[in-house]
Amino acid sequence: MRIEGEKRFEAPPEAVYRSLTDPDAMAAAFSAIERIDSEGNEWAVVARPPFPGGFRLKFSVRLEDLRETEHARLRAWGKSLGGRISVDSSFDLEPDGEGTRMRWDAEVDAAGIFSGLGSQTLGPVAKRQAERALDQLAEGLAARSR
């Protein structure tokens, strides 16, 4: 299943790029993330997804195709309790006045208990979580620039 979107930030591309590739900023932006341990471009993430059951999901995340201030690809995969999920996402940034315009997309693949949610449920939930996280990042960037 594919999800995509666009977001405008009131911050320069350099600041937006740093936030989108910073494990601490991402942990603060995604409410489901409990912890990120990072070593370079490899992250180990523990999250509590917004699905019934209250289980934890362990993800491995790899940052690839890094072009500072313009583009990055984040590939994540994880499994828990008979299910697995992978997310292959990327974003592109461009200056927009004094801010930044971001276009993003993600391909989400689920199996096991996650596939039982179906694309009609999983797609909207995934997109809503991404939009909330980007709103959080935008608020943090705006607060730092004041």
Secondary structure, 3 states (H helix, E strand, C coil): CEEEEEEEECCCHHHHHHHHCCHHHHHHHCCCEEEEEEECCEEEEEECCCCCCCCCEEEEEEEEEEECCCEEEEEEEEEECCEEEEEEEEEEEEEECCEEEEEEEEEEEEEECCHHHHHHHHHHHHHHHHHHHHHHHHHHHHHHHC
